[in-house]
Amino acid sequence: MPGLRRRVRGAGPYRLLDTRYGLGAPKVAVAAGGMVALQVTGRGGVPSAGVSAVVLNVTATAPTRAGSVTVFGTGSIRPAANDVNFVAGQSVPNLVTAAVGTGGKVSLYNGSAGTVHLIADVSGYYVSGNPSVVGVFGSLPQPRLLDTRTGVGAAKRSVAGYATVGLQVTGRGGVPATGVSAVVLNVMAASPTRAGYVTVYGAGASRPTASNLNFVPAQTTSNMVVVPVGTGGKIALYNGSAGTVQLVADVWGWYSSTNAVPVPVSGGGAIPSVTSIALSWTNPASEAFTAVMIRRTQGATAPASATDGVGVTDAAYPATSFNDTGLTQGLQYSCALFAHNATAAYAAAATVTATTTAAGTGAVSGLVTDASGAHDGLAGVNVQVHSPSLPLQSYATVSAADGGYTVPGLQLESDYQVCFSANFAFGGSSDATGYVDQCWQNQPTSGTPTPVAVTSVATRTGINAALAHGGAISGTVSDAGGTHLGLAHVNVQVSSPSTGTHALVSTAADGSYLVPGFPAGTAYVVCFQASGATGGSSDAAGYVDQCWNNQPAAGTATAVSVTAGHTTPGINAALAGAGAVTNVTATPDTTSVDLSWTNPTGGSLTGVVIRRAPGDIAPATATDGSPVAVPEVAKPWDHLHRHRPDLWCAILLRAVRPLRSVGLCRRGDGKHHHIDQGDDDLDRLHPFLRGHHCRWHQVLGLQRGRSAGQRDFRQLQHPG
């Protein structure tokens, strides 16, 4: 049936055609008997595909002679219906529903002996589909159901004043004989002898007081009408004038009144493995279709209804496959697939039968090559094999010198995923810049790999991969201070949200690094983590993390571009040294201690945590002891007055990194001594503390960016 569609959707109003200004057609009036082909899909909010009809408000303006306009799908036969009727000098609009024709176009025909300008504004469109759900519209190529001038659909005579014509609409002109709630008509009144109107309504219903079109003597006028279908599939047309009139009606389409049961699914398939069966099917092309209910029994007889057997799943549209897992090896199973609609009316079942395989193992093998150059085999490629049905099992191997590999010992399953990691690949034409990781059949590792079925005790061969050339990023990480020495052991992290790739390397002794194997892209992020960095002037104090182009690690990094087969050089970093609290002092009295210190200058300082413990041993971490400042003394504070009845307490200060051990000593004579020793001087510090009978405070550091559960406090000194 031509022009079927599922539902109407609004679009616009948006002007698609105006011959007065050259919009949508040449800037010229349409000639007598001329035609304009108007592109409607892909314009004015109408999709480029999946559209069966459009709703247009068509206006004829500045006609030089009386006539009409007919709108129809380009490439189809022009119907006899008139959509807009006019007289010379008159501007007349009408709402038109037209099927979309060849190339997404509709044609507008000037049915007059003179010229006329045409305007068309789109108001909506209909999506293609099958009209089998309640209220869904099916379009038709405007066949004529009534013409009292020629005797079509009624007697060949004018309709008398205040008379009614009964018109059969179902079962005619493409309108179904049943299941129709309403029809859409273009109704025309011609040759009226007196002024009046026409009312269209369902046969057997009370005639409404509203009119559908109005006319004056000798005027020909038309309008689109949506009318419910009445008794016997008929409608009634009432002549609301004292004179006679000729009536014409062309059907544009109809609305469904039934919720049809979809046809069954087709093309059912079943691929068994040891403990699962992979089911597949083709969905029916029916608007009523919503899902496939799958039921299962053990043995050769499938469930007879959608309630028999064991429920497997209700696979919603557009799913066309399902892996039925958790089955017993070596047993026969039968499945019934029931297509159904939203009200759970089920189609006849499509059935499949399969037997799970016996216990045993299979293998996969293949060849990994360079996708370019001489297509040499690539050695050192890590081949990873995994089945979602076996979440606790994973298999891997490394390709040989010729690129060949075999992964044995695989349990029989139908959904293995085989992926290739090229971090250490060599032997091709792009060893310097690396190769791009992929899964079988050239699928990206960030996507859903194509499954590989291993369903027999044999080797599944031909699981090959040709790895594309990657791009690389290189640079040097140095100390921003001193003599700008290269920094070793800096972690360089490279990632790209757009390609889904990421990598991590560590800088060499001279601070250099190279990260190969990236797909081409323009949004790579390169960041430098300095924990453990060595070789510069601030090793003891540490260095501040950053991203490329001197961007803060917590900010928005500058993007780096990567080109396949090339290295992007010069992605360097000069890391600034970090700092620690210094010049710690404590002034006690009988019930309180005044603390003061100097904050470090490193930009990563956020605050100082102070913890207290009675006695000679200070808190070892930021959670030991009891809090003095809760949660912390925020930067830039550098002092604290705290009342406390204890004679003495140990205090912990938090800075960016563990830098130096700083002690405050109170000797037995009541005098205070400030101690500031480096990490390497602990052996000298401990005897000093013991010799002076000191109770002391400890200052420790914290690396910025770690969570509370990962704070890396170091115990720097222990008094004797």
Buried (B, 14 or more C-beta within 10 A) or exposed (E): EEBBBBBBBEBBBEBBBBBBEEEBBEEEBBEBEBBBBBBBBEBBBBBEEEBBBBBBBBBBBBBBBBBBBBBBBBEBEBBBBBBBBBBEEBEBBBBBBBBBBEEBBBBBBBBBEBBBBBBBBBBBBBBBBBBBBBEBBBBBBBBBBBBBBEEBBBEEEBBBBEEBBBBBBBEBBBBBEEBBBBBBBBBBBBBBBBBBBBBBBBBEEEEEEEBBBBBEEEBBBBBBBBBBBBEEBBBBBBBBBEBBBBBBBBBBBBBBBBBBBBBBBEEBEBBBBBBBBBBBBEBBEBBBBBBBBBBBBEEEEBBEEBEBBEEBBBBEEEBBEBBBBEBEBEEEBBBBBBBBBEEEBBBEBBBBBBBBBEEEEBBBBBBBBBBBEEBBBBBBBBBBBBBEBBEEEEBEBBBBEBBBBBBEEBBBBBBBBBBBBBBEBBBBBBBBBBBBBBBBEEBBBEEEBEBBBBBEEEBBEEBBBBBBBBBBBBBBBBBBBEEBBBBBBBBBBBBBEEBBBBBEBBBBEBBBBBBBBBBBBEBBBBBBBBBBBBBBBBBBBBBBBBBBEEBBBEEEBEBBEBBBBBBBEEBBBBBBBBBBBBEBBBEBEEEBBEBBBEBBEBEBBEBBBBBBBBEBBBBBBBBBBEBBBEEBBEEEBBEBEBEBEEEBBBBBBBBBBBBBBBBBBBEEEEEEBEBBBEEEBEEEBBEBBEEBBBBBBBBBBBBBBEEEEEBEBEBBBBBE
